[in-house]
Amino acid sequence: MALTPLPDDQWDDDVRDALASMVAEGRRNREGAGNALATLVRHPKLTAAYLPFSAYLLQESTLPPRLREFAILRVAHRISSAYEWGHHVELGEQAGLTSADIAAARNGDPADDFDRTVLTAVDELLEVNRITADTWAALGKQLDDRARMDLIFTVGGYVMLGMALNTFGVELEPDPMVENL
């Protein structure tokens, strides 16, 4: 690992306060926070600034949860983020993704036309750093402007997080379901 989770003896009030926007008080510790957050809190000020945005993407976004998780899984696969994949397979199932949907996030070949449009949007963002006009219009058949904006920020936010997790070498906890990327 390039960065390990912050050891228990270094968890102070600044570290615990950095997690306040996203982690229940009883989980603001090395074990309760999980490997990703326990690594991010090595920089409490950055963590405190980043987590409200992350919490928005997961809890307040106008993007339907199923589509959010579908897009996140595509990002996780495309950037080889085992940590994101491992956590978001379970979240995706909770949001209504089937095993076929999860496989489609990996192989890029969903049965549903709108799901295909979502994956196309994710792939365009990763490949050319924008959604093309045709894909934007196709997304607009089911998503309003705010949800399309949330899709872009979800993809960007999870690319950024995945790059950090990959660089830091954050290891997946034994609990999450992990499939091959």
C-alpha positions as CSV (number, residue, x, y, z in Angstrom):
1,M,0.0,0.0,0.0
2,A,1.2,3.5,-0.8
3,L,-0.8,4.9,2.1
4,T,-2.1,2.7,4.9
5,P,-5.2,3.5,7.0
6,L,-4.4,5.9,9.8
7,P,-3.4,3.9,12.9
8,D,-5.8,3.9,15.9
9,D,-3.4,5.8,18.1
10,Q,-3.5,8.8,15.6
11,W,-7.2,9.3,15.6
12,D,-7.8,12.6,17.2
13,D,-10.7,15.1,17.2
14,D,-9.7,16.6,13.9
15,V,-9.7,13.2,12.2
16,R,-13.1,12.3,13.7
17,D,-14.6,15.7,12.9
18,A,-13.5,15.3,9.3
19,L,-15.8,12.3,8.9
20,A,-18.8,14.0,10.6
21,S,-20.7,14.8,7.3
22,M,-20.9,11.2,6.2
23,V,-20.1,8.8,9.1
24,A,-22.2,8.2,12.2
25,E,-20.4,9.2,15.4
26,G,-20.0,5.6,16.6
27,R,-18.2,4.6,13.4
28,R,-15.7,7.5,13.4
29,N,-12.8,5.1,14.2
30,R,-10.3,3.0,12.2
31,E,-12.5,-0.1,12.0
32,G,-15.9,1.6,11.7
33,A,-14.8,4.0,8.9
34,G,-13.4,1.3,6.6
35,N,-10.2,1.3,4.7
36,A,-11.0,4.1,2.2
37,L,-12.1,6.7,4.8
38,A,-9.4,5.6,7.3
39,T,-6.8,6.3,4.6
40,L,-8.4,9.6,3.5
41,V,-8.4,11.0,7.0
42,R,-4.6,11.1,6.9
43,H,-5.5,14.5,5.4
44,P,-8.4,15.6,7.7
45,K,-8.9,19.0,6.0
46,L,-9.2,17.5,2.5
47,T,-11.5,14.8,3.8
48,A,-13.7,17.3,5.5
49,A,-14.0,19.2,2.3
50,Y,-14.5,16.2,0.1
51,L,-17.1,14.1,2.0
52,P,-20.1,16.5,1.8
53,F,-19.8,16.3,-2.0
54,S,-19.5,12.5,-1.8
55,A,-22.5,12.3,0.5
56,Y,-24.5,14.5,-2.0
57,L,-23.7,12.0,-4.8
58,L,-24.8,9.0,-2.7
59,Q,-27.8,10.5,-0.8
60,E,-29.2,13.6,-2.4
61,S,-28.5,13.3,-6.1
62,T,-31.5,13.6,-8.5
63,L,-30.1,10.7,-10.5
64,P,-32.2,7.6,-9.8
65,P,-30.2,5.3,-7.4
66,R,-30.3,2.4,-9.8
67,L,-28.8,4.5,-12.6
68,R,-26.3,6.1,-10.2
69,E,-25.0,2.7,-9.1
70,F,-25.0,1.4,-12.7
71,A,-22.8,4.4,-13.8
72,I,-20.5,4.0,-10.7
73,L,-20.0,0.3,-11.5
74,R,-19.1,1.2,-15.1
75,V,-16.6,3.7,-13.8
76,A,-15.1,1.2,-11.3
77,H,-14.7,-1.4,-14.1
78,R,-13.2,1.1,-16.6
79,I,-10.6,2.5,-14.1
80,S,-10.0,-0.9,-12.5
81,S,-11.0,0.2,-9.0
82,A,-11.5,-3.0,-7.1
83,Y,-12.5,-1.1,-4.0
84,E,-15.3,0.9,-5.7
85,W,-16.5,-2.3,-7.5
86,G,-16.6,-4.3,-4.3
87,H,-18.6,-1.7,-2.4
88,H,-20.9,-0.7,-5.2
89,V,-22.0,-4.2,-6.4
90,E,-23.8,-4.5,-3.1
91,L,-25.2,-0.9,-3.2
92,G,-26.3,-1.6,-6.8
93,E,-28.2,-4.7,-5.8
94,Q,-29.9,-2.7,-3.0
95,A,-30.8,-0.1,-5.6
96,G,-32.4,-2.7,-7.9
97,L,-29.6,-3.8,-10.2
98,T,-29.8,-7.5,-11.2
99,S,-26.8,-9.8,-11.8
100,A,-27.4,-9.2,-15.5
101,D,-27.2,-5.4,-15.0
102,I,-24.0,-5.8,-13.0
103,A,-22.5,-7.9,-15.7
104,A,-23.6,-5.3,-18.3
105,A,-21.8,-2.6,-16.3
106,R,-18.6,-4.6,-16.9
107,N,-19.1,-5.8,-20.4
108,G,-20.9,-2.7,-21.8
109,D,-23.7,-4.6,-23.3
110,P,-27.0,-4.1,-21.4
111,A,-30.3,-5.4,-22.7
112,D,-32.1,-2.1,-22.0
113,D,-31.7,0.7,-24.5
114,F,-31.7,3.4,-21.8
115,D,-29.1,1.6,-19.8
116,R,-27.0,1.4,-23.0
117,T,-27.3,5.2,-23.2
118,V,-26.1,5.6,-19.6
119,L,-23.1,3.4,-20.3
120,T,-22.4,5.3,-23.5
121,A,-22.5,8.6,-21.5
122,V,-20.0,7.2,-19.0
123,D,-17.7,5.9,-21.7
124,E,-17.8,9.2,-23.5
125,L,-16.9,11.1,-20.4
126,L,-14.0,8.7,-19.8
127,E,-12.8,8.8,-23.4
128,V,-13.4,12.3,-24.7
129,N,-14.2,14.2,-21.5
130,R,-17.7,15.2,-22.5
131,I,-21.1,13.7,-23.4
132,T,-21.9,14.1,-27.1
133,A,-25.0,16.0,-28.2
134,D,-26.7,12.8,-29.4
135,T,-26.1,11.0,-26.1
136,W,-27.2,14.1,-24.1
137,A,-30.4,14.2,-26.1
138,A,-31.0,10.5,-25.5
139,L,-30.4,10.9,-21.8
140,G,-33.0,13.7,-21.8
141,K,-35.7,11.3,-22.7
142,Q,-35.7,10.0,-19.1
143,L,-33.6,12.4,-17.2
144,D,-34.0,16.2,-16.7
145,D,-31.2,18.6,-16.8
146,R,-30.4,18.3,-13.1
147,A,-30.2,14.5,-13.3
148,R,-27.9,14.7,-16.3
149,M,-25.7,17.1,-14.5
150,D,-25.7,14.7,-11.5
151,L,-24.6,11.9,-13.8
152,I,-21.6,13.9,-15.0
153,F,-20.6,14.8,-11.5
154,T,-21.1,11.2,-10.3
155,V,-18.9,9.9,-13.0
156,G,-16.2,12.6,-12.3
157,G,-16.4,12.1,-8.6
158,Y,-16.0,8.4,-8.8
159,V,-13.2,8.6,-11.3
160,M,-11.4,11.0,-8.9
161,L,-12.0,8.7,-5.9
162,G,-11.0,5.6,-7.8
163,M,-7.8,7.2,-8.9
164,A,-7.0,8.1,-5.3
165,L,-7.9,4.7,-4.0
166,N,-5.9,3.0,-6.7
167,T,-2.9,5.2,-6.1
168,F,-3.0,4.9,-2.4
169,G,-3.4,1.1,-2.7
170,V,-6.5,1.0,-0.5
171,E,-7.4,-2.7,0.0
172,L,-11.0,-3.9,0.0
173,E,-12.3,-5.1,3.4
174,P,-13.2,-8.8,3.6
175,D,-16.9,-8.0,3.8
176,P,-17.9,-6.5,0.4
177,M,-18.8,-8.8,-2.5
178,V,-16.0,-8.7,-5.0
179,E,-16.2,-9.9,-8.6
180,N,-13.6,-9.7,-11.3
181,L,-13.4,-6.3,-12.9
